[in-house]
């Protein structure tokens, strides 16, 4: 009986994975994994679905070996063209099977790139593996919320002091990314997490690319970007002009969104329709100038590295970073206690006096 049940169960699993593989081949995407699904021979157990994007699904899972909760990202190719959540996916003519293979290879590169990045403001990536006809990787589970979720929850812009603190942290993470000749290419409130300790974390490197001085890359079959947070070189898919300044445009647009609650106008709208950045009164002039600088349409007119932005922050928002130390109290000489004659000296003097008295008394008796 047990043998028959096992054979039946194995047959059901076989049919399930065959249908999954068929769906992947035909549509380039797969359904969400059910809660309780085991991966890697039982090493991971799927506990729930966190989010889905243009190139993947993210789950909360348990690492059964260590008994800790982690996040598992699964490669999943959505419809070839979409405009969901203001995200565009540009597709070039290529067969669906070839497209899936290309993007799965890119997904693996994403995992390898993130695994090599070591910074407290970048989510850690660990195990990379393939299963169910697709690819997965394990990463830290961040207990917190994205800045986009924060805005939706509160319906209030963030305080400028808090935004400066977040920007300072994000710049630390971006510096580590850019040092590896990488650009994130999808910075926006949804891709910046704040953990329960108030630490900013960069996530979702699915659109990231490797760039270097003088390097020109071929245009990939698919490129993801969010128009409101993308500069002209990214919208035009001009990879040879990508660099840190491309991320700075997106970061400036993110600051604009956090401080105003307004959706940033696209670079195309600003170029063709002369759409302007408008700020409410509570945004200071130095902050307005910083955002305008980071969102310049010309890539060479923007900051060229994180150090330039850091210097601007420390020069114009010094009070946000440094708190004047409390004045030290005037030094007062403590009162000195009156010096006392040691008891032993008093006793010694008394003994000497007594001995001297006895000697004098003896001398007096002898004379008599």
N, C-alpha and C positions, 0 to 999 in steps of 0.2 A: 504493500500500500504506500509506504513512504517513498519507495522507488518510483511509483507511478506519479505521485505528487511532485516529486523532484523533476521528472521528465516533463510534466505538464507546465510547471513553473518556468523551466528552462525554455520551453517552446514559446511561452508567452513573452518572455524577455527577448528572445530572438526576433519574434515578429515586431515587438515594440521598437527595437533598435534598427531593424530593417526599414520600418516605416519612417523613423526619424531620419535615417540617412537619405531615404528617398525624398523626404520633404526638404532636407538641406540642399540636395542636388537640384531640386526643381525650383525652390523659392529662395535659396541662399540664407535661410534662417531656420531656427528650430524653436519649438514651444518651450515655455518656462519649465524648469525642473520641478517636479512635485516635492512638497515638504516630506522629508524622510529619505530622499534619494541618497544613496551612498556612492561616493566616488573613490577612485584609487583603492579598490579592494576593501572599502570600509574605513579608510583613513579619515575621510571627511563625510559629514552628514549635513545635508541641506536643511536649514531650520526656517528659512523664509526668504522672500524676495525683497531686495532693497530698492533697486532702480534698474532702468533700462535706458540705453542710449542708442546712437546710430550704429554702433559696432559691438554692442555687448550687453549682457545682463549681469547684474551684481547681486549676489546672495549673501545672507548671513548664514554662517555654517559653524559647525563644531569640529575642531581638530581632535578626533577621538584618541589620538596617541597621547596628547598632552592635556586633554580635557579643557581646552580654552576656545572661546569663540573667535572666529576670524571672518574675513570677507573673502568670497570666491568670485572672481570675475570670469565670465564665460563669453567666448567669442560667438557673436550672433549677428549676422548681416541682415539688416532690415531691408524694407523695400528700397529699390535702387535710387529712387528720388523721393524726398520727403521735405515737408516744411513744418515739422512738429516742434513745438517749444522754440520757435525762431531759429531752428538749426537747419542748415541746408547741407545736402549731400550731393556733390557734383559727380556725375558718373560719365565715364568715357566709353565709347562702344567697345565692348568686350563680352565674351560669352559668360553666362552666369557662373558656370563651373570654374572658369579661369579667374573670374572676379573673386569668387569665394576663396580660392587657393591663394591669390595674391594678398587678400586682406587678412587671411589667417596667418600668413607669414609675417605680415606687418604687426599683427597682434602679438606674435611671439617676440618681435623686435621691441615692441613697447614694454613687454615684461622684462626683457633683458636690460633695456635702458634704465628702467626704474630700479631694478635690482642693483645697478651700479651706482645709483645716486644715494649718497649718505648725508642726510640733512634732517634736522628735527622738524622742518616744515614741509617735508615731502613724505608721503605715505610709503612705508617699507613693503617691498614685494619679496616673496620667498619662493615657494615651489611653483614650477611651471610644468604642466603635463597635458597630454592629449587623451581624450576619451569621448565616446559617443560621436565620433566623426568630427569633433571640433577641438578647440584648445581652451585651457583654463589656467588661471594662476591664483595663488593664495597671497593675500596681503593683510595688513593690519586692519582690524575693524575699528573705525573711529567712532567713539561715543560722543555725539554732538549733532550739529546741524550745519547745512551749507548757508552761506550768506543769502542765497536766494530764498531758502526756506525761512530764514530769519525775517527778511523783508515781508514775505507773505504772511507770516504769523503776526507780526507787530503792526504792519501797515504804517510804519513810521520810519523816516530816514534815520541813519545812524548819526550819532554825535561825532563832530569833526575830530575831537581828541581820540576817540576810539578808532576812527578810520585811519588816522595817522599811525596809531600803534599797529593796526592790522597791516597797513602798507609796509611798515618797517620789517615786519616778519616775512611777508610775502617776498620782499626784495631779497632777504637772506636766502630763501628757497630758490628764487630765480637765479641768483648769482651762482648757486651750485649747478643748476641746469645749464646755464650759459657757459660755464667753465668747461663743460663736456661737449661744447659745440652743438648743443641741442636748443631748439626753440619749442615752447609748449604749444602755441598756435590755437589754444581754445580756452584762454583765461576769461572768466566771467564769474558772476556771483555764485552760480550753481557749481562751479569747480573749485571753490575755495571753502573748505570746511573749517569750522571752529569747534575744537574739542571741549570737553567739560572743564578743562583747565584754562580756557581762553587762548589756546595756541592755534594759530592759523596753519592749515595744511593744504598743500597743493595736491589735487587729485586729477584723474582722467587724463593720461598722456596719450590717448588714442590718436590724436591728430598731430603729435609731435614729430619733428623731423630733425635730421642731422644736417648741419650746415657748417661751412668753414669758409675762410677768406678766399674769394676767387673761385669758389666751387659753383658749378651749375648742375642742377639735377634735372633729370627727365621728369615730365609731368606725370604723376601717377594716374592710374585708371579711376581713382576715386579720391576726392578731397573734401573733408568736412570743415565747415566754418560757420560761425554765427554772425550774420551781417552787421548787427549793431555793435559788435566788438571786433570787427575786422578792418584793417587798413586797406588802402587801395591795392597794394602789392599782393595781399592775400586774396582779395576779391577777384583780381585779375589772374590769379594763380601764377604769379611771376616768381617762381621759386628762387631764382638767382638773386632776387632782392630781399629775400627773407633774412632776418637777423634778430638780435635782441630788441631792436626798435619795433619789430612787429609785435612782440609781446607787450611792449610798453604802451602801444596804442590801446590794446585790449585792456590793460591794467588801468589806464586813464579813463576809459569808458566805464570800467567797473567802479572806480571812485565816483564818477558822475552819477551812476545809478544808485550807489549806496547813500550819497548825500542829498539827492534830489527826489528819489523815487521815480524819476522820469526815465523812459527808455531812451538810450542815446540815439541820436540820428545817425544813419549810416554814412560812411565815408562818401558814398556815391551821392546821397542827398546833399551832403555838405558841399560837394564839388559842383554838382549840376544845378541844385536848387538854392544854393547859398543858405542852407539851413544852419542856424547858429546854436551854439551851446548857451542855454539860459540857466541862470542860477538864482535860487531864492536868497533872501538877505542873510540867512544864517551861515552861508558858506563864505568864509573869509576871502579877501582879495588874494593873499598868497596861495590859497588852495585853488582858487579859480585859475590863477596863472599856471600852477603846476599841471592841472588837468588840461588846460589849453596847450601847454608845451608837449605833454605826452601824446595828445591827440592831433598833433600837426599832420596835415595830409601828406606833406613831403617827408619821406622816411629819414632823410639826413637832417631835418629840422627838429626831430625828436631827440630825447636823450639817447646816447649810444651805449651806455652801460649802467649798471645798477649804482655804481659809485656816484655818478652825477646826480642821481635822484636822491641818494642818501645825503649828499652834501647840501642839497637844497632843503631837505627836511630839517637837518640839524641847524641850518642857518636861519630858517624862517619859522620853525616851530619848536624852538629851543625849550620853551616853558613846558611843552608836552613831554619832553624827555628828561629834563633835569629839574629837580626840586631843590631850592636853596636850602642848605643845611641850617639848622637852628643855631643862633649865635651862642658861642661858648660862654659860660658864666665867668665873670671876672675872678681871677685867682685870689683867694683869700688865704693868708697864712693862718693856719689853725693855731689857736692859743696853746702856748707851751705850758705844761703843768709845772708847778713850783718844784724845784729840786729838793729832794728830801735826803737827809743824811742817812746813809745805810745803817740799819740796826746793829750790824756786826761791829761797826766802828764805835758806836756808843758803848757797846759791851766791853770792847777792848780798852777804851779810855777809862771805863769804870774799874776794870781789873787793874790797869796800870796805877790808877790813883790809889786803889786799895793796897797794892803791893808797896807803893811808895810810902803810904801812911804807916804800914807795918814796919818798914825799915827805919823810918824816923823814930817810931816808938821804941824800937829795940836799941837804937843808938842812944836815945835819951835815957833808957834804963841803965845801960852800960856806964854812962857818964856818972850817973848817980852812984 
